[in-house]
Amino acid sequence: MLQRVDVAPRAPDGYEPIVGTGVVEAVRSAAVPLQGLRVAHVNATAYGGGVSELLRSLVPLYRGLGIDCEWLVIPGTPRFFEVTKRLHNALQGEPGRLSRRARDAYLEHSRAVASMLESRYDLIWVHDPQPAALRHLCGARGARWIWRCHIDTSEPNESALRFLEPLLEDYDALVFTLAEFVPPLLGDHRIDVIAPAIDPLNPKNMQLPVPLADRIVEWAGIELGRPLVSQISRFDPWKDPLGVIAAYRRIRERAPGTQLALLGQMALDDPQGWSMYRTILNETAGDPEIHVLTNFTGVGNLEVNAFQSRSDVVLQKSLREGFGLVVAETLWKETPVVAGRAGGIPLQMPPGTGGYLVDDVDECVERTVALLADPDAGAALGRAGHDHIGRHFLITRLLQDELELAASVLGREPVAALESPAPQRDSSVR
């Protein structure tokens, strides 16, 4: 059966000191057309990765606004998740073709999952490729359906996209993070562009007292008083952890004493993460200055918070990136970031804001060394990044965008539209 993730309702009022009264009132108004409706968000894991992070904050807020919302997680077998990871990678541009056997395994398991979904919802959000076939296999069941793609599909493997496209045909809307991610093949569908966001009240993002943050990173093996560079993400080839290690070893030559922390999230639906983890352990074996930590070795939200807060520089040297919540999380803590010029990362780091975008290991080394040598410059970039994230990438903005899209898909007029013309939005940061 589908797993219902247990979350408690949470009213949006707690965000008022951060975002202001007007934003909270706008969120409440956007929720009015959805009162009395039943909504489900469906994804493939309750922990590990950005989607579960988003749903852990969004679903309680839906419920706190009086909307009957559930978070459902599909079951999976190792074979199914192996296939969906290959599909995920192919949609991000990895070459090759899914075999007939792999496609059949995906559809066979999806049919079993479809038989478990109850016909009790008015609106169903489906996240990423793992449950994407549900609308095709279930039929409408009296609901409107939205597929939310969180990955970088700007240069997809054409064969994978052609396999997926018929399964997306009957969705009422497809949502991408950037307009550049919308493949031309899907151009005839209703498309919406909505960027993700972070939750400033999540334990991962709340302000930690400096002494507590220091105790946490010291507990993890970091020596206080020496420079610290970190990368915090899933152990995934697209995040280029081996490139980070190579860059770090060159950084250390020019900034002796610098330490590296690699914090990785292991997710239920990502079998590739375990092989990448073993590769990283082999690559870093015998190097006491590199610390490899995961959610299975005691690293949770508070530890991530502490490392993002107390690192001198955070690296996110992604090769492909749907959005990269860790960038926004780090900038919210005013820590400078050196990141790959990939996917949704530049959206979070316009020029002069947050840190530096890089295209290769050489640039990564140069920018990181420069920030370590000039902490004041890094602090200024971090403060600018915090302000940018606060204006564009907090959970209240994402929640309002989702509520307004839901009302539109359901044919329910927003309250604001009934009272006065809606203000224009900057679609580049939506």
SEZAGU-439261 format. One record per residue (C-alpha): residue number from 0; residue in three letters; y, z, x. Coordinates in steps of 0.5 Angstrom, whole numbers. Example, Ala and Ser with C-alpha at 12.3 -4.5 7.8 and 13.67 -1.06 7.14 Angstrom:
<nodes>
- 0  ALA  -9  16  25
- 1  SER  -2  14  27
</nodes>
This chain:
<nodes>
- 0  MET  0  0  0
- 1  LEU  7  -1  2
- 2  GLN  10  6  5
- 3  ARG  16  9  2
- 4  VAL  20  12  7
- 5  ASP  23  19  5
- 6  VAL  31  19  6
- 7  ALA  35  24  2
- 8  PRO  42  21  -2
- 9  ARG  48  21  2
- 10  ALA  55  21  -1
- 11  PRO  60  16  3
- 12  ASP  65  22  3
- 13  GLY  63  24  10
- 14  TYR  66  18  13
- 15  GLU  73  19  10
- 16  PRO  76  23  17
- 17  ILE  73  17  21
- 18  VAL  75  11  17
- 19  GLY  80  13  12
- 20  THR  81  15  4
- 21  GLY  82  7  2
- 22  VAL  75  5  6
- 23  VAL  71  10  2
- 24  GLU  74  8  -4
- 25  ALA  73  1  -3
- 26  VAL  66  2  -2
- 27  ARG  65  6  -8
- 28  SER  68  1  -12
- 29  ALA  64  -4  -9
- 30  ALA  58  0  -12
- 31  VAL  60  0  -19
- 32  PRO  57  -7  -21
- 33  LEU  50  -4  -18
- 34  GLN  50  2  -22
- 35  GLY  43  3  -26
- 36  LEU  40  -3  -22
- 37  ARG  33  -2  -18
- 38  VAL  34  -4  -10
- 39  ALA  29  -5  -5
- 40  HIS  30  -6  3
- 41  VAL  23  -9  6
- 42  ASN  22  -9  13
- 43  ALA  16  -8  18
- 44  THR  17  -1  21
- 45  ALA  20  6  20
- 46  TYR  22  7  27
- 47  GLY  24  3  34
- 48  GLY  29  -3  34
- 49  GLY  36  -4  30
- 50  VAL  33  -6  23
- 51  SER  30  1  22
- 52  GLU  36  4  25
- 53  LEU  41  1  20
- 54  LEU  36  2  14
- 55  ARG  36  9  16
- 56  SER  43  10  15
- 57  LEU  44  5  9
- 58  VAL  39  7  4
- 59  PRO  41  14  4
- 60  LEU  48  11  2
- 61  TYR  46  7  -3
- 62  ARG  43  13  -6
- 63  GLY  49  17  -5
- 64  LEU  53  12  -9
- 65  GLY  48  12  -15
- 66  ILE  44  6  -14
- 67  ASP  36  7  -14
- 68  CYS  35  4  -8
- 69  GLU  28  5  -4
- 70  TRP  26  3  3
- 71  LEU  19  0  4
- 72  VAL  15  -2  10
- 73  ILE  10  -7  10
- 74  PRO  3  -5  13
- 75  GLY  0  -9  19
- 76  THR  -5  -10  23
- 77  PRO  -5  -12  31
- 78  ARG  -7  -19  30
- 79  PHE  -1  -20  24
- 80  PHE  4  -16  29
- 81  GLU  2  -21  35
- 82  VAL  3  -27  31
- 83  THR  10  -24  28
- 84  LYS  12  -23  35
- 85  ARG  10  -30  37
- 86  LEU  14  -32  31
- 87  HIS  20  -28  33
- 88  ASN  20  -31  40
- 89  ALA  20  -38  37
- 90  LEU  26  -37  33
- 91  GLN  30  -35  39
- 92  GLY  28  -41  43
- 93  GLU  21  -39  46
- 94  PRO  17  -46  47
- 95  GLY  10  -47  44
- 96  ARG  7  -48  37
- 97  LEU  4  -43  33
- 98  SER  -3  -45  32
- 99  ARG  -6  -47  25
- 100  ARG  -10  -40  26
- 101  ALA  -4  -36  27
- 102  ARG  -1  -39  21
- 103  ASP  -7  -38  17
- 104  ALA  -7  -30  19
- 105  TYR  0  -29  18
- 106  LEU  0  -32  11
- 107  GLU  -7  -29  9
- 108  HIS  -4  -22  11
- 109  SER  3  -24  7
- 110  ARG  -1  -25  1
- 111  ALA  -5  -18  1
- 112  VAL  2  -15  2
- 113  ALA  5  -19  -4
- 114  SER  0  -16  -8
- 115  MET  2  -9  -6
- 116  LEU  9  -10  -8
- 117  GLU  11  -7  -15
- 118  SER  15  -11  -20
- 119  ARG  20  -6  -22
- 120  TYR  26  -8  -18
- 121  ASP  33  -12  -19
- 122  LEU  34  -14  -12
- 123  ILE  30  -14  -6
- 124  TRP  33  -15  1
- 125  VAL  27  -17  6
- 126  HIS  29  -17  13
- 127  ASP  27  -21  19
- 128  PRO  20  -26  20
- 129  GLN  15  -21  19
- 130  PRO  16  -20  11
- 131  ALA  19  -27  10
- 132  ALA  14  -30  6
- 133  LEU  14  -25  0
- 134  ARG  19  -29  -4
- 135  HIS  15  -35  -4
- 136  LEU  8  -31  -5
- 137  CYS  11  -26  -10
- 138  GLY  15  -31  -14
- 139  ALA  21  -28  -17
- 140  ARG  18  -22  -21
- 141  GLY  25  -21  -25
- 142  ALA  29  -20  -18
- 143  ARG  34  -23  -14
- 144  TRP  32  -24  -7
- 145  ILE  36  -24  0
- 146  TRP  33  -25  7
- 147  ARG  37  -22  12
- 148  CYS  35  -25  19
- 149  HIS  37  -20  25
- 150  ILE  35  -25  31
- 151  ASP  39  -30  35
- 152  THR  37  -37  31
- 153  SER  42  -41  35
- 154  GLU  37  -45  39
- 155  PRO  30  -44  35
- 156  ASN  24  -47  36
- 157  GLU  24  -53  31
- 158  SER  16  -52  30
- 159  ALA  17  -45  28
- 160  LEU  23  -46  24
- 161  ARG  19  -52  20
- 162  PHE  14  -47  18
- 163  LEU  18  -41  16
- 164  GLU  23  -46  12
- 165  PRO  19  -47  6
- 166  LEU  18  -40  5
- 167  LEU  25  -38  5
- 168  GLU  26  -44  0
- 169  ASP  27  -39  -6
- 170  TYR  31  -34  -4
- 171  ASP  38  -33  -7
- 172  ALA  41  -32  -1
- 173  LEU  40  -32  7
- 174  VAL  44  -27  11
- 175  PHE  46  -28  19
- 176  THR  50  -24  24
- 177  LEU  54  -30  26
- 178  ALA  55  -37  23
- 179  GLU  52  -40  30
- 180  PHE  46  -37  28
- 181  VAL  45  -41  22
- 182  PRO  40  -47  23
- 183  PRO  42  -54  20
- 184  LEU  35  -54  17
- 185  LEU  37  -49  13
- 186  GLY  44  -51  11
- 187  ASP  42  -53  4
- 188  HIS  41  -45  2
- 189  ARG  46  -40  0
- 190  ILE  48  -37  7
- 191  ASP  52  -31  8
- 192  VAL  55  -28  15
- 193  ILE  55  -21  16
- 194  ALA  55  -17  22
- 195  PRO  51  -11  23
- 196  ALA  54  -4  24
- 197  ILE  53  3  27
- 198  ASP  53  10  24
- 199  PRO  58  14  27
- 200  LEU  55  20  23
- 201  ASN  48  19  26
- 202  PRO  46  24  31
- 203  LYS  45  18  36
- 204  ASN  53  17  35
- 205  MET  56  24  34
- 206  GLN  60  27  39
- 207  LEU  56  31  44
- 208  PRO  60  37  48
- 209  VAL  60  35  55
- 210  PRO  56  41  57
- 211  LEU  50  39  52
- 212  ALA  50  32  54
- 213  ASP  50  34  62
- 214  ARG  44  38  60
- 215  ILE  40  33  57
- 216  VAL  41  28  62
- 217  GLU  39  33  67
- 218  TRP  33  35  63
- 219  ALA  31  28  64
- 220  GLY  31  28  71
- 221  ILE  38  25  73
- 222  GLU  42  29  78
- 223  LEU  49  30  76
- 224  GLY  55  28  80
- 225  ARG  52  22  82
- 226  PRO  53  15  79
- 227  LEU  49  13  73
- 228  VAL  47  6  71
- 229  SER  43  5  64
- 230  GLN  40  0  60
- 231  ILE  38  3  53
- 232  SER  34  -2  49
- 233  ARG  27  -4  47
- 234  PHE  22  -6  52
- 235  ASP  23  -14  51
- 236  PRO  23  -20  56
- 237  TRP  30  -22  52
- 238  LYS  33  -16  54
- 239  ASP  31  -18  61
- 240  PRO  29  -11  64
- 241  LEU  27  -14  70
- 242  GLY  33  -17  71
- 243  VAL  37  -11  70
- 244  ILE  32  -7  76
- 245  ALA  34  -13  81
- 246  ALA  41  -12  79
- 247  TYR  41  -5  80
- 248  ARG  37  -5  87
- 249  ARG  43  -10  89
- 250  ILE  48  -5  86
- 251  ARG  45  1  90
- 252  GLU  46  -2  96
- 253  ARG  54  -3  95
- 254  ALA  54  4  91
- 255  PRO  49  8  95
- 256  GLY  47  14  91
- 257  THR  47  10  84
- 258  GLN  41  12  79
- 259  LEU  38  8  74
- 260  ALA  36  10  67
- 261  LEU  32  5  63
- 262  LEU  31  8  56
- 263  GLY  26  4  52
- 264  GLN  24  4  44
- 265  MET  17  3  43
- 266  ALA  16  0  36
- 267  LEU  10  -1  31
- 268  ASP  11  -8  30
- 269  ASP  12  -10  37
- 270  PRO  6  -11  41
- 271  GLN  9  -14  47
- 272  GLY  13  -8  48
- 273  TRP  7  -4  51
- 274  SER  6  -10  56
- 275  MET  13  -10  58
- 276  TYR  13  -3  59
- 277  ARG  7  -3  64
- 278  THR  10  -9  67
- 279  ILE  17  -4  68
- 280  LEU  12  2  71
- 281  ASN  9  -3  76
- 282  GLU  16  -6  78
- 283  THR  19  1  79
- 284  ALA  13  5  82
- 285  GLY  15  9  88
- 286  ASP  22  9  87
- 287  PRO  25  16  85
- 288  GLU  32  13  83
- 289  ILE  29  9  77
- 290  HIS  28  13  71
- 291  VAL  24  10  65
- 292  LEU  24  14  59
- 293  THR  21  12  52
- 294  ASN  21  15  45
- 295  PHE  14  17  46
- 296  THR  16  21  52
- 297  GLY  21  25  49
- 298  VAL  27  21  48
- 299  GLY  30  21  41
- 300  ASN  37  20  38
- 301  LEU  40  26  42
- 302  GLU  38  23  49
- 303  VAL  40  16  47
- 304  ASN  47  19  45
- 305  ALA  47  23  52
- 306  PHE  45  17  56
- 307  GLN  50  13  53
- 308  SER  56  18  53
- 309  ARG  55  20  61
- 310  SER  53  14  64
- 311  ASP  58  11  68
- 312  VAL  56  4  66
- 313  VAL  51  2  61
- 314  LEU  48  -5  62
- 315  GLN  45  -10  56
- 316  LYS  44  -16  60
- 317  SER  40  -20  54
- 318  LEU  38  -27  55
- 319  ARG  38  -27  47
- 320  GLU  41  -22  42
- 321  GLY  42  -22  35
- 322  PHE  47  -17  35
- 323  GLY  46  -11  40
- 324  LEU  47  -5  36
- 325  VAL  47  -1  43
- 326  VAL  53  -4  45
- 327  ALA  57  -2  39
- 328  GLU  54  5  40
- 329  THR  56  5  47
- 330  LEU  63  3  46
- 331  TRP  64  8  41
- 332  LYS  63  13  46
- 333  GLU  68  10  50
- 334  THR  63  8  56
- 335  PRO  64  1  59
- 336  VAL  59  -4  58
- 337  VAL  57  -10  63
- 338  ALA  53  -15  58
- 339  GLY  50  -21  58
- 340  ARG  54  -27  54
- 341  ALA  49  -27  49
- 342  GLY  49  -28  41
- 343  GLY  53  -22  38
- 344  ILE  55  -19  44
- 345  PRO  61  -22  45
- 346  LEU  63  -21  38
- 347  GLN  63  -13  40
- 348  MET  67  -15  47
- 349  PRO  73  -19  46
- 350  PRO  76  -20  53
- 351  GLY  79  -14  56
- 352  THR  75  -10  51
- 353  GLY  69  -5  52
- 354  GLY  67  -8  59
- 355  TYR  65  -15  62
- 356  LEU  61  -21  60
- 357  VAL  56  -24  65
- 358  ASP  52  -30  66
- 359  ASP  47  -28  71
- 360  VAL  45  -23  76
- 361  ASP  50  -24  81
- 362  GLU  56  -23  76
- 363  CYS  52  -17  73
- 364  VAL  52  -14  80
- 365  GLU  60  -15  82
- 366  ARG  62  -13  75
- 367  THR  58  -6  75
- 368  VAL  60  -5  83
- 369  ALA  67  -6  81
- 370  LEU  67  -1  75
- 371  LEU  63  4  79
- 372  ALA  69  4  84
- 373  ASP  75  4  79
- 374  PRO  73  9  74
- 375  ASP  80  9  71
- 376  ALA  79  2  69
- 377  GLY  72  3  66
- 378  ALA  75  9  62
- 379  ALA  81  4  59
- 380  LEU  76  -1  58
- 381  GLY  72  4  54
- 382  ARG  77  6  50
- 383  ALA  79  -1  48
- 384  GLY  72  -2  46
- 385  HIS  72  5  42
- 386  ASP  78  2  38
- 387  HIS  75  -5  37
- 388  ILE  68  -2  34
- 389  GLY  72  3  30
- 390  ARG  76  -3  26
- 391  HIS  70  -8  25
- 392  PHE  63  -5  26
- 393  LEU  62  2  23
- 394  ILE  57  3  17
- 395  THR  62  3  12
- 396  ARG  64  -4  13
- 397  LEU  57  -6  13
- 398  LEU  55  -3  7
- 399  GLN  61  -6  3
- 400  ASP  59  -13  5
- 401  GLU  52  -12  3
- 402  LEU  54  -9  -4
- 403  GLU  59  -14  -5
- 404  LEU  54  -20  -3
- 405  ALA  49  -16  -8
- 406  ALA  54  -16  -14
- 407  SER  55  -24  -13
- 408  VAL  48  -25  -12
- 409  LEU  46  -21  -19
- 410  GLY  52  -25  -22
- 411  ARG  56  -18  -23
- 412  GLU  63  -18  -22
- 413  PRO  66  -13  -17
- 414  VAL  71  -8  -20
- 415  ALA  76  -10  -15
- 416  ALA  76  -17  -17
- 417  LEU  77  -15  -24
- 418  GLU  83  -11  -22
- 419  SER  87  -15  -17
- 420  PRO  86  -21  -12
- 421  ALA  81  -19  -7
- 422  PRO  84  -19  0
- 423  GLN  82  -24  5
- 424  ARG  77  -22  11
- 425  ASP  76  -24  18
- 426  SER  70  -28  17
- 427  SER  69  -28  25
- 428  VAL  67  -20  25
- 429  ARG  64  -20  18
</nodes>
